[in-house]
Amino acid sequence: MLISENMNNAINAQIGREFGASLQYVQIATYFDGEALPKMAEFFYRQADEEREHAMKFVHYVIDAGGEVHIPP
């Protein structure tokens, strides 16, 4: 493994935060969709995608470093 166990655990925690932020942005976007504010909804859907992209970069980093990905609940 190219990363320490502590680093692996810290990155896994960050992966959970990134996915959590993505879900929060989806929730906000759906609110704006329901209020007939499509531009606001679009903005928050893009933010959700960006957070998911961040999470996936961490996922791939851990895999490439020989670590184990454990996404927290």
mmCIF file of the N, C-alpha and C atoms, coordinates in Angstrom:
data_MODEL
# 
_entry.id   MODEL 
# 
loop_
_atom_site.group_PDB 
_atom_site.id 
_atom_site.type_symbol 
_atom_site.label_atom_id 
_atom_site.label_alt_id 
_atom_site.label_comp_id 
_atom_site.label_asym_id 
_atom_site.label_entity_id 
_atom_site.label_seq_id 
_atom_site.pdbx_PDB_ins_code 
_atom_site.Cartn_x 
_atom_site.Cartn_y 
_atom_site.Cartn_z 
_atom_site.occupancy 
_atom_site.B_iso_or_equiv 
_atom_site.pdbx_formal_charge 
_atom_site.auth_seq_id 
_atom_site.auth_comp_id 
_atom_site.auth_asym_id 
_atom_site.auth_atom_id 
_atom_site.pdbx_PDB_model_num 
ATOM 1   N N  . MET A 1 1  ? 0.851   -1.172 0.000   1.00 0.00 ? 1  MET A N  1 
ATOM 2   C CA . MET A 1 1  ? 0.000   0.000  0.000   1.00 0.00 ? 1  MET A CA 1 
ATOM 3   C C  . MET A 1 1  ? 0.897   1.236  0.000   1.00 0.00 ? 1  MET A C  1 
ATOM 4   N N  . LEU A 1 2  ? 0.580   2.190  -0.871  1.00 0.00 ? 2  LEU A N  1 
ATOM 5   C CA . LEU A 1 2  ? 1.389   3.394  -0.997  1.00 0.00 ? 2  LEU A CA 1 
ATOM 6   C C  . LEU A 1 2  ? 0.971   4.512  -0.038  1.00 0.00 ? 2  LEU A C  1 
ATOM 7   N N  . ILE A 1 3  ? -0.154  4.344  0.651   1.00 0.00 ? 3  ILE A N  1 
ATOM 8   C CA . ILE A 1 3  ? -0.576  5.332  1.644   1.00 0.00 ? 3  ILE A CA 1 
ATOM 9   C C  . ILE A 1 3  ? -0.752  4.639  2.982   1.00 0.00 ? 3  ILE A C  1 
ATOM 10  N N  . SER A 1 4  ? -0.580  5.420  4.042   1.00 0.00 ? 4  SER A N  1 
ATOM 11  C CA . SER A 1 4  ? -0.712  4.843  5.381   1.00 0.00 ? 4  SER A CA 1 
ATOM 12  C C  . SER A 1 4  ? -2.186  4.569  5.693   1.00 0.00 ? 4  SER A C  1 
ATOM 13  N N  . GLU A 1 5  ? -2.387  3.746  6.689   1.00 0.00 ? 5  GLU A N  1 
ATOM 14  C CA . GLU A 1 5  ? -3.748  3.432  7.119   1.00 0.00 ? 5  GLU A CA 1 
ATOM 15  C C  . GLU A 1 5  ? -4.462  4.696  7.592   1.00 0.00 ? 5  GLU A C  1 
ATOM 16  N N  . ASN A 1 6  ? -3.734  5.558  8.330   1.00 0.00 ? 6  ASN A N  1 
ATOM 17  C CA . ASN A 1 6  ? -4.349  6.808  8.801   1.00 0.00 ? 6  ASN A CA 1 
ATOM 18  C C  . ASN A 1 6  ? -4.779  7.692  7.639   1.00 0.00 ? 6  ASN A C  1 
ATOM 19  N N  . MET A 1 7  ? -3.924  7.801  6.619   1.00 0.00 ? 7  MET A N  1 
ATOM 20  C CA . MET A 1 7  ? -4.258  8.608  5.452   1.00 0.00 ? 7  MET A CA 1 
ATOM 21  C C  . MET A 1 7  ? -5.429  7.993  4.703   1.00 0.00 ? 7  MET A C  1 
ATOM 22  N N  . ASN A 1 8  ? -5.432  6.689  4.571   1.00 0.00 ? 8  ASN A N  1 
ATOM 23  C CA . ASN A 1 8  ? -6.524  5.983  3.903   1.00 0.00 ? 8  ASN A CA 1 
ATOM 24  C C  . ASN A 1 8  ? -7.839  6.273  4.619   1.00 0.00 ? 8  ASN A C  1 
ATOM 25  N N  . ASN A 1 9  ? -7.820  6.194  5.948   1.00 0.00 ? 9  ASN A N  1 
ATOM 26  C CA . ASN A 1 9  ? -9.036  6.462  6.721   1.00 0.00 ? 9  ASN A CA 1 
ATOM 27  C C  . ASN A 1 9  ? -9.491  7.908  6.573   1.00 0.00 ? 9  ASN A C  1 
ATOM 28  N N  . ALA A 1 10 ? -8.538  8.841  6.569   1.00 0.00 ? 10 ALA A N  1 
ATOM 29  C CA . ALA A 1 10 ? -8.877  10.259 6.428   1.00 0.00 ? 10 ALA A CA 1 
ATOM 30  C C  . ALA A 1 10 ? -9.486  10.541 5.053   1.00 0.00 ? 10 ALA A C  1 
ATOM 31  N N  . ILE A 1 11 ? -8.929  9.935  4.029   1.00 0.00 ? 11 ILE A N  1 
ATOM 32  C CA . ILE A 1 11 ? -9.469  10.143 2.682   1.00 0.00 ? 11 ILE A CA 1 
ATOM 33  C C  . ILE A 1 11 ? -10.849 9.510  2.560   1.00 0.00 ? 11 ILE A C  1 
ATOM 34  N N  . ASN A 1 12 ? -11.040 8.339  3.152   1.00 0.00 ? 12 ASN A N  1 
ATOM 35  C CA . ASN A 1 12 ? -12.375 7.724  3.136   1.00 0.00 ? 12 ASN A CA 1 
ATOM 36  C C  . ASN A 1 12 ? -13.402 8.629  3.803   1.00 0.00 ? 12 ASN A C  1 
ATOM 37  N N  . ALA A 1 13 ? -13.018 9.264  4.900   1.00 0.00 ? 13 ALA A N  1 
ATOM 38  C CA . ALA A 1 13 ? -13.934 10.198 5.570   1.00 0.00 ? 13 ALA A CA 1 
ATOM 39  C C  . ALA A 1 13 ? -14.257 11.369 4.648   1.00 0.00 ? 13 ALA A C  1 
ATOM 40  N N  . GLN A 1 14 ? -13.246 11.861 3.932   1.00 0.00 ? 14 GLN A N  1 
ATOM 41  C CA . GLN A 1 14 ? -13.474 12.973 3.003   1.00 0.00 ? 14 GLN A CA 1 
ATOM 42  C C  . GLN A 1 14 ? -14.367 12.545 1.843   1.00 0.00 ? 14 GLN A C  1 
ATOM 43  N N  . ILE A 1 15 ? -14.209 11.329 1.387   1.00 0.00 ? 15 ILE A N  1 
ATOM 44  C CA . ILE A 1 15 ? -15.085 10.804 0.334   1.00 0.00 ? 15 ILE A CA 1 
ATOM 45  C C  . ILE A 1 15 ? -16.534 10.879 0.804   1.00 0.00 ? 15 ILE A C  1 
ATOM 46  N N  . GLY A 1 16 ? -16.777 10.483 2.046   1.00 0.00 ? 16 GLY A N  1 
ATOM 47  C CA . GLY A 1 16 ? -18.131 10.551 2.598   1.00 0.00 ? 16 GLY A CA 1 
ATOM 48  C C  . GLY A 1 16 ? -18.653 11.968 2.652   1.00 0.00 ? 16 GLY A C  1 
ATOM 49  N N  . ARG A 1 17 ? -17.791 12.916 3.034   1.00 0.00 ? 17 ARG A N  1 
ATOM 50  C CA . ARG A 1 17 ? -18.222 14.319 3.080   1.00 0.00 ? 17 ARG A CA 1 
ATOM 51  C C  . ARG A 1 17 ? -18.539 14.856 1.685   1.00 0.00 ? 17 ARG A C  1 
ATOM 52  N N  . GLU A 1 18 ? -17.738 14.462 0.700   1.00 0.00 ? 18 GLU A N  1 
ATOM 53  C CA . GLU A 1 18 ? -17.981 14.930 -0.673  1.00 0.00 ? 18 GLU A CA 1 
ATOM 54  C C  . GLU A 1 18 ? -19.305 14.372 -1.207  1.00 0.00 ? 18 GLU A C  1 
ATOM 55  N N  . PHE A 1 19 ? -19.544 13.077 -0.994  1.00 0.00 ? 19 PHE A N  1 
ATOM 56  C CA . PHE A 1 19 ? -20.817 12.504 -1.430  1.00 0.00 ? 19 PHE A CA 1 
ATOM 57  C C  . PHE A 1 19 ? -21.988 13.121 -0.662  1.00 0.00 ? 19 PHE A C  1 
ATOM 58  N N  . GLY A 1 20 ? -21.789 13.371 0.627   1.00 0.00 ? 20 GLY A N  1 
ATOM 59  C CA . GLY A 1 20 ? -22.835 14.016 1.426   1.00 0.00 ? 20 GLY A CA 1 
ATOM 60  C C  . GLY A 1 20 ? -23.171 15.397 0.905   1.00 0.00 ? 20 GLY A C  1 
ATOM 61  N N  . ALA A 1 21 ? -22.149 16.164 0.562   1.00 0.00 ? 21 ALA A N  1 
ATOM 62  C CA . ALA A 1 21 ? -22.374 17.508 0.013   1.00 0.00 ? 21 ALA A CA 1 
ATOM 63  C C  . ALA A 1 21 ? -23.126 17.404 -1.307  1.00 0.00 ? 21 ALA A C  1 
ATOM 64  N N  . SER A 1 22 ? -22.772 16.423 -2.123  1.00 0.00 ? 22 SER A N  1 
ATOM 65  C CA . SER A 1 22 ? -23.470 16.232 -3.392  1.00 0.00 ? 22 SER A CA 1 
ATOM 66  C C  . SER A 1 22 ? -24.955 15.995 -3.165  1.00 0.00 ? 22 SER A C  1 
ATOM 67  N N  . LEU A 1 23 ? -25.273 15.142 -2.206  1.00 0.00 ? 23 LEU A N  1 
ATOM 68  C CA . LEU A 1 23 ? -26.682 14.864 -1.917  1.00 0.00 ? 23 LEU A CA 1 
ATOM 69  C C  . LEU A 1 23 ? -27.406 16.097 -1.377  1.00 0.00 ? 23 LEU A C  1 
ATOM 70  N N  . GLN A 1 24 ? -26.730 16.896 -0.577  1.00 0.00 ? 24 GLN A N  1 
ATOM 71  C CA . GLN A 1 24 ? -27.347 18.123 -0.076  1.00 0.00 ? 24 GLN A CA 1 
ATOM 72  C C  . GLN A 1 24 ? -27.654 19.075 -1.222  1.00 0.00 ? 24 GLN A C  1 
ATOM 73  N N  . TYR A 1 25 ? -26.740 19.179 -2.176  1.00 0.00 ? 25 TYR A N  1 
ATOM 74  C CA . TYR A 1 25 ? -26.989 20.041 -3.338  1.00 0.00 ? 25 TYR A CA 1 
ATOM 75  C C  . TYR A 1 25 ? -28.150 19.505 -4.177  1.00 0.00 ? 25 TYR A C  1 
ATOM 76  N N  . VAL A 1 26 ? -28.262 18.201 -4.304  1.00 0.00 ? 26 VAL A N  1 
ATOM 77  C CA . VAL A 1 26 ? -29.403 17.631 -5.025  1.00 0.00 ? 26 VAL A CA 1 
ATOM 78  C C  . VAL A 1 26 ? -30.705 18.018 -4.315  1.00 0.00 ? 26 VAL A C  1 
ATOM 79  N N  . GLN A 1 27 ? -30.693 17.938 -2.996  1.00 0.00 ? 27 GLN A N  1 
ATOM 80  C CA . GLN A 1 27 ? -31.890 18.302 -2.233  1.00 0.00 ? 27 GLN A CA 1 
ATOM 81  C C  . GLN A 1 27 ? -32.272 19.762 -2.474  1.00 0.00 ? 27 GLN A C  1 
ATOM 82  N N  . ILE A 1 28 ? -31.296 20.638 -2.446  1.00 0.00 ? 28 ILE A N  1 
ATOM 83  C CA . ILE A 1 28 ? -31.554 22.062 -2.698  1.00 0.00 ? 28 ILE A CA 1 
ATOM 84  C C  . ILE A 1 28 ? -32.081 22.250 -4.121  1.00 0.00 ? 28 ILE A C  1 
ATOM 85  N N  . ALA A 1 29 ? -31.462 21.561 -5.081  1.00 0.00 ? 29 ALA A N  1 
ATOM 86  C CA . ALA A 1 29 ? -31.885 21.686 -6.479  1.00 0.00 ? 29 ALA A CA 1 
ATOM 87  C C  . ALA A 1 29 ? -33.331 21.247 -6.664  1.00 0.00 ? 29 ALA A C  1 
ATOM 88  N N  . THR A 1 30 ? -33.710 20.156 -6.006  1.00 0.00 ? 30 THR A N  1 
ATOM 89  C CA . THR A 1 30 ? -35.088 19.684 -6.163  1.00 0.00 ? 30 THR A CA 1 
ATOM 90  C C  . THR A 1 30 ? -36.084 20.669 -5.559  1.00 0.00 ? 30 THR A C  1 
ATOM 91  N N  . TYR A 1 31 ? -35.683 21.352 -4.507  1.00 0.00 ? 31 TYR A N  1 
ATOM 92  C CA . TYR A 1 31 ? -36.550 22.394 -3.949  1.00 0.00 ? 31 TYR A CA 1 
ATOM 93  C C  . TYR A 1 31 ? -36.808 23.477 -4.997  1.00 0.00 ? 31 TYR A C  1 
ATOM 94  N N  . PHE A 1 32 ? -35.731 23.960 -5.615  1.00 0.00 ? 32 PHE A N  1 
ATOM 95  C CA . PHE A 1 32 ? -35.883 25.013 -6.620  1.00 0.00 ? 32 PHE A CA 1 
ATOM 96  C C  . PHE A 1 32 ? -36.649 24.517 -7.844  1.00 0.00 ? 32 PHE A C  1 
ATOM 97  N N  . ASP A 1 33 ? -36.458 23.250 -8.211  1.00 0.00 ? 33 ASP A N  1 
ATOM 98  C CA . ASP A 1 33 ? -37.266 22.673 -9.296  1.00 0.00 ? 33 ASP A CA 1 
ATOM 99  C C  . ASP A 1 33 ? -38.748 22.730 -8.947  1.00 0.00 ? 33 ASP A C  1 
ATOM 100 N N  . GLY A 1 34 ? -39.059 22.376 -7.719  1.00 0.00 ? 34 GLY A N  1 
ATOM 101 C CA . GLY A 1 34 ? -40.450 22.389 -7.262  1.00 0.00 ? 34 GLY A CA 1 
ATOM 102 C C  . GLY A 1 34 ? -41.051 23.777 -7.179  1.00 0.00 ? 34 GLY A C  1 
ATOM 103 N N  . GLU A 1 35 ? -40.214 24.772 -7.030  1.00 0.00 ? 35 GLU A N  1 
ATOM 104 C CA . GLU A 1 35 ? -40.668 26.168 -6.960  1.00 0.00 ? 35 GLU A CA 1 
ATOM 105 C C  . GLU A 1 35 ? -40.641 26.856 -8.327  1.00 0.00 ? 35 GLU A C  1 
ATOM 106 N N  . ALA A 1 36 ? -40.460 26.077 -9.385  1.00 0.00 ? 36 ALA A N  1 
ATOM 107 C CA . ALA A 1 36 ? -40.428 26.593 -10.761 1.00 0.00 ? 36 ALA A CA 1 
ATOM 108 C C  . ALA A 1 36 ? -39.316 27.623 -10.955 1.00 0.00 ? 36 ALA A C  1 
ATOM 109 N N  . LEU A 1 37 ? -38.150 27.319 -10.396 1.00 0.00 ? 37 LEU A N  1 
ATOM 110 C CA . LEU A 1 37 ? -36.963 28.165 -10.558 1.00 0.00 ? 37 LEU A CA 1 
ATOM 111 C C  . LEU A 1 37 ? -35.867 27.333 -11.221 1.00 0.00 ? 37 LEU A C  1 
ATOM 112 N N  . PRO A 1 38 ? -36.009 27.091 -12.520 1.00 0.00 ? 38 PRO A N  1 
ATOM 113 C CA . PRO A 1 38 ? -35.104 26.151 -13.188 1.00 0.00 ? 38 PRO A CA 1 
ATOM 114 C C  . PRO A 1 38 ? -33.643 26.586 -13.225 1.00 0.00 ? 38 PRO A C  1 
ATOM 115 N N  . LYS A 1 39 ? -33.374 27.872 -13.309 1.00 0.00 ? 39 LYS A N  1 
ATOM 116 C CA . LYS A 1 39 ? -31.967 28.321 -13.346 1.00 0.00 ? 39 LYS A CA 1 
ATOM 117 C C  . LYS A 1 39 ? -31.281 28.056 -12.008 1.00 0.00 ? 39 LYS A C  1 
ATOM 118 N N  . MET A 1 40 ? -32.001 28.300 -10.916 1.00 0.00 ? 40 MET A N  1 
ATOM 119 C CA . MET A 1 40 ? -31.439 28.000 -9.594  1.00 0.00 ? 40 MET A CA 1 
ATOM 120 C C  . MET A 1 40 ? -31.237 26.498 -9.441  1.00 0.00 ? 40 MET A C  1 
ATOM 121 N N  . ALA A 1 41 ? -32.222 25.723 -9.888  1.00 0.00 ? 41 ALA A N  1 
ATOM 122 C CA . ALA A 1 41 ? -32.102 24.268 -9.808  1.00 0.00 ? 41 ALA A CA 1 
ATOM 123 C C  . ALA A 1 41 ? -30.895 23.792 -10.605 1.00 0.00 ? 41 ALA A C  1 
ATOM 124 N N  . GLU A 1 42 ? -30.737 24.317 -11.803 1.00 0.00 ? 42 GLU A N  1 
ATOM 125 C CA . GLU A 1 42 ? -29.613 23.936 -12.654 1.00 0.00 ? 42 GLU A CA 1 
ATOM 126 C C  . GLU A 1 42 ? -28.279 24.225 -11.979 1.00 0.00 ? 42 GLU A C  1 
ATOM 127 N N  . PHE A 1 43 ? -28.174 25.382 -11.327 1.00 0.00 ? 43 PHE A N  1 
ATOM 128 C CA . PHE A 1 43 ? -26.948 25.747 -10.622 1.00 0.00 ? 43 PHE A CA 1 
ATOM 129 C C  . PHE A 1 43 ? -26.608 24.707 -9.555  1.00 0.00 ? 43 PHE A C  1 
ATOM 130 N N  . PHE A 1 44 ? -27.602 24.322 -8.750  1.00 0.00 ? 44 PHE A N  1 
ATOM 131 C CA . PHE A 1 44 ? -27.333 23.387 -7.663  1.00 0.00 ? 44 PHE A CA 1 
ATOM 132 C C  . PHE A 1 44 ? -27.131 21.956 -8.161  1.00 0.00 ? 44 PHE A C  1 
ATOM 133 N N  . TYR A 1 45 ? -27.770 21.579 -9.267  1.00 0.00 ? 45 TYR A N  1 
ATOM 134 C CA . TYR A 1 45 ? -27.466 20.276 -9.862  1.00 0.00 ? 45 TYR A CA 1 
ATOM 135 C C  . TYR A 1 45 ? -26.005 20.233 -10.327 1.00 0.00 ? 45 TYR A C  1 
ATOM 136 N N  . ARG A 1 46 ? -25.521 21.322 -10.902 1.00 0.00 ? 46 ARG A N  1 
ATOM 137 C CA . ARG A 1 46 ? -24.108 21.379 -11.317 1.00 0.00 ? 46 ARG A CA 1 
ATOM 138 C C  . ARG A 1 46 ? -23.184 21.269 -10.110 1.00 0.00 ? 46 ARG A C  1 
ATOM 139 N N  . GLN A 1 47 ? -23.561 21.946 -9.018  1.00 0.00 ? 47 GLN A N  1 
ATOM 140 C CA . GLN A 1 47 ? -22.748 21.855 -7.802  1.00 0.00 ? 47 GLN A CA 1 
ATOM 141 C C  . GLN A 1 47 ? -22.721 20.418 -7.288  1.00 0.00 ? 47 GLN A C  1 
ATOM 142 N N  . ALA A 1 48 ? -23.861 19.740 -7.356  1.00 0.00 ? 48 ALA A N  1 
ATOM 143 C CA . ALA A 1 48 ? -23.926 18.339 -6.925  1.00 0.00 ? 48 ALA A CA 1 
ATOM 144 C C  . ALA A 1 48 ? -22.985 17.481 -7.756  1.00 0.00 ? 48 ALA A C  1 
ATOM 145 N N  . ASP A 1 49 ? -22.997 17.701 -9.073  1.00 0.00 ? 49 ASP A N  1 
ATOM 146 C CA . ASP A 1 49 ? -22.101 16.941 -9.953  1.00 0.00 ? 49 ASP A CA 1 
ATOM 147 C C  . ASP A 1 49 ? -20.641 17.208 -9.610  1.00 0.00 ? 49 ASP A C  1 
ATOM 148 N N  . GLU A 1 50 ? -20.328 18.456 -9.300  1.00 0.00 ? 50 GLU A N  1 
ATOM 149 C CA . GLU A 1 50 ? -18.944 18.816 -8.969  1.00 0.00 ? 50 GLU A CA 1 
ATOM 150 C C  . GLU A 1 50 ? -18.481 18.109 -7.694  1.00 0.00 ? 50 GLU A C  1 
ATOM 151 N N  . GLU A 1 51 ? -19.337 18.072 -6.691  1.00 0.00 ? 51 GLU A N  1 
ATOM 152 C CA . GLU A 1 51 ? -18.973 17.393 -5.444  1.00 0.00 ? 51 GLU A CA 1 
ATOM 153 C C  . GLU A 1 51 ? -18.793 15.894 -5.668  1.00 0.00 ? 51 GLU A C  1 
ATOM 154 N N  . ARG A 1 52 ? -19.662 15.310 -6.493  1.00 0.00 ? 52 ARG A N  1 
ATOM 155 C CA . ARG A 1 52 ? -19.514 13.888 -6.803  1.00 0.00 ? 52 ARG A CA 1 
ATOM 156 C C  . ARG A 1 52 ? -18.196 13.656 -7.533  1.00 0.00 ? 52 ARG A C  1 
ATOM 157 N N  . GLU A 1 53 ? -17.849 14.560 -8.430  1.00 0.00 ? 53 GLU A N  1 
ATOM 158 C CA . GLU A 1 53 ? -16.579 14.450 -9.145  1.00 0.00 ? 53 GLU A CA 1 
ATOM 159 C C  . GLU A 1 53 ? -15.400 14.484 -8.174  1.00 0.00 ? 53 GLU A C  1 
ATOM 160 N N  . HIS A 1 54 ? -15.469 15.370 -7.173  1.00 0.00 ? 54 HIS A N  1 
ATOM 161 C CA . HIS A 1 54 ? -14.408 15.419 -6.164  1.00 0.00 ? 54 HIS A CA 1 
ATOM 162 C C  . HIS A 1 54 ? -14.296 14.071 -5.453  1.00 0.00 ? 54 HIS A C  1 
ATOM 163 N N  . ALA A 1 55 ? -15.452 13.528 -5.041  1.00 0.00 ? 55 ALA A N  1 
ATOM 164 C CA . ALA A 1 55 ? -15.457 12.246 -4.334  1.00 0.00 ? 55 ALA A CA 1 
ATOM 165 C C  . ALA A 1 55 ? -14.821 11.162 -5.188  1.00 0.00 ? 55 ALA A C  1 
ATOM 166 N N  . MET A 1 56 ? -15.170 11.137 -6.467  1.00 0.00 ? 56 MET A N  1 
ATOM 167 C CA . MET A 1 56 ? -14.646 10.096 -7.346  1.00 0.00 ? 56 MET A CA 1 
ATOM 168 C C  . MET A 1 56 ? -13.141 10.239 -7.568  1.00 0.00 ? 56 MET A C  1 
ATOM 169 N N  . LYS A 1 57 ? -12.627 11.461 -7.556  1.00 0.00 ? 57 LYS A N  1 
ATOM 170 C CA . LYS A 1 57 ? -11.176 11.647 -7.661  1.00 0.00 ? 57 LYS A CA 1 
ATOM 171 C C  . LYS A 1 57 ? -10.480 11.024 -6.458  1.00 0.00 ? 57 LYS A C  1 
ATOM 172 N N  . PHE A 1 58 ? -11.059 11.225 -5.270  1.00 0.00 ? 58 PHE A N  1 
ATOM 173 C CA . PHE A 1 58 ? -10.493 10.604 -4.073  1.00 0.00 ? 58 PHE A CA 1 
ATOM 174 C C  . PHE A 1 58 ? -10.596 9.084  -4.149  1.00 0.00 ? 58 PHE A C  1 
ATOM 175 N N  . VAL A 1 59 ? -11.732 8.578  -4.627  1.00 0.00 ? 59 VAL A N  1 
ATOM 176 C CA . VAL A 1 59 ? -11.918 7.131  -4.762  1.00 0.00 ? 59 VAL A CA 1 
ATOM 177 C C  . VAL A 1 59 ? -10.817 6.545  -5.645  1.00 0.00 ? 59 VAL A C  1 
ATOM 178 N N  . HIS A 1 60 ? -10.606 7.140  -6.802  1.00 0.00 ? 60 HIS A N  1 
ATOM 179 C CA . HIS A 1 60 ? -9.599  6.630  -7.723  1.00 0.00 ? 60 HIS A CA 1 
ATOM 180 C C  . HIS A 1 60 ? -8.186  6.758  -7.146  1.00 0.00 ? 60 HIS A C  1 
ATOM 181 N N  . TYR A 1 61 ? -7.940  7.826  -6.399  1.00 0.00 ? 61 TYR A N  1 
ATOM 182 C CA . TYR A 1 61 ? -6.630  7.984  -5.772  1.00 0.00 ? 61 TYR A CA 1 
ATOM 183 C C  . TYR A 1 61 ? -6.362  6.837  -4.794  1.00 0.00 ? 61 TYR A C  1 
ATOM 184 N N  . VAL A 1 62 ? -7.334  6.545  -3.947  1.00 0.00 ? 62 VAL A N  1 
ATOM 185 C CA . VAL A 1 62 ? -7.161  5.477  -2.954  1.00 0.00 ? 62 VAL A CA 1 
ATOM 186 C C  . VAL A 1 62 ? -6.921  4.145  -3.660  1.00 0.00 ? 62 VAL A C  1 
ATOM 187 N N  . ILE A 1 63 ? -7.696  3.870  -4.687  1.00 0.00 ? 63 ILE A N  1 
ATOM 188 C CA . ILE A 1 63 ? -7.521  2.614  -5.424  1.00 0.00 ? 63 ILE A CA 1 
ATOM 189 C C  . ILE A 1 63 ? -6.132  2.553  -6.051  1.00 0.00 ? 63 ILE A C  1 
ATOM 190 N N  . ASP A 1 64 ? -5.735  3.653  -6.704  1.00 0.00 ? 64 ASP A N  1 
ATOM 191 C CA . ASP A 1 64 ? -4.425  3.680  -7.351  1.00 0.00 ? 64 ASP A CA 1 
ATOM 192 C C  . ASP A 1 64 ? -3.278  3.544  -6.348  1.00 0.00 ? 64 ASP A C  1 
ATOM 193 N N  . ALA A 1 65 ? -3.493  4.014  -5.110  1.00 0.00 ? 65 ALA A N  1 
ATOM 194 C CA . ALA A 1 65 ? -2.459  3.928  -4.079  1.00 0.00 ? 65 ALA A CA 1 
ATOM 195 C C  . ALA A 1 65 ? -2.483  2.588  -3.350  1.00 0.00 ? 65 ALA A C  1 
ATOM 196 N N  . GLY A 1 66 ? -3.362  1.691  -3.765  1.00 0.00 ? 66 GLY A N  1 
ATOM 197 C CA . GLY A 1 66 ? -3.425  0.371  -3.154  1.00 0.00 ? 66 GLY A CA 1 
ATOM 198 C C  . GLY A 1 66 ? -4.189  0.331  -1.851  1.00 0.00 ? 66 GLY A C  1 
ATOM 199 N N  . GLY A 1 67 ? -4.939  1.390  -1.557  1.00 0.00 ? 67 GLY A N  1 
ATOM 200 C CA . GLY A 1 67 ? -5.744  1.427  -0.334  1.00 0.00 ? 67 GLY A CA 1 
ATOM 201 C C  . GLY A 1 67 ? -7.095  0.767  -0.548  1.00 0.00 ? 67 GLY A C  1 
ATOM 202 N N  . GLU A 1 68 ? -7.923  0.860  0.477   1.00 0.00 ? 68 GLU A N  1 
ATOM 203 C CA . GLU A 1 68 ? -9.267  0.314  0.424   1.00 0.00 ? 68 GLU A CA 1 
ATOM 204 C C  . GLU A 1 68 ? -10.267 1.448  0.595   1.00 0.00 ? 68 GLU A C  1 
ATOM 205 N N  . VAL A 1 69 ? -11.249 1.468  -0.281  1.00 0.00 ? 69 VAL A N  1 
ATOM 206 C CA . VAL A 1 69 ? -12.294 2.487  -0.197  1.00 0.00 ? 69 VAL A CA 1 
ATOM 207 C C  . VAL A 1 69 ? -13.422 1.942  0.670   1.00 0.00 ? 69 VAL A C  1 
ATOM 208 N N  . HIS A 1 70 ? -13.747 2.706  1.705   1.00 0.00 ? 70 HIS A N  1 
ATOM 209 C CA . HIS A 1 70 ? -14.889 2.413  2.573   1.00 0.00 ? 70 HIS A CA 1 
ATOM 210 C C  . HIS A 1 70 ? -15.688 3.694  2.693   1.00 0.00 ? 70 HIS A C  1 
ATOM 211 N N  . ILE A 1 71 ? -16.805 3.749  1.992   1.00 0.00 ? 71 ILE A N  1 
ATOM 212 C CA . ILE A 1 71 ? -17.618 4.958  2.005   1.00 0.00 ? 71 ILE A CA 1 
ATOM 213 C C  . ILE A 1 71 ? -18.485 4.930  3.263   1.00 0.00 ? 71 ILE A C  1 
ATOM 214 N N  . PRO A 1 72 ? -18.330 5.950  4.108   1.00 0.00 ? 72 PRO A N  1 
ATOM 215 C CA . PRO A 1 72 ? -19.104 5.959  5.348   1.00 0.00 ? 72 PRO A CA 1 
ATOM 216 C C  . PRO A 1 72 ? -20.588 6.207  5.078   1.00 0.00 ? 72 PRO A C  1 
ATOM 217 N N  . PRO A 1 73 ? -21.449 5.725  5.973   1.00 0.00 ? 73 PRO A N  1 
ATOM 218 C CA . PRO A 1 73 ? -22.886 5.963  5.787   1.00 0.00 ? 73 PRO A CA 1 
ATOM 219 C C  . PRO A 1 73 ? -23.250 7.422  5.924   1.00 0.00 ? 73 PRO A C  1 
# 
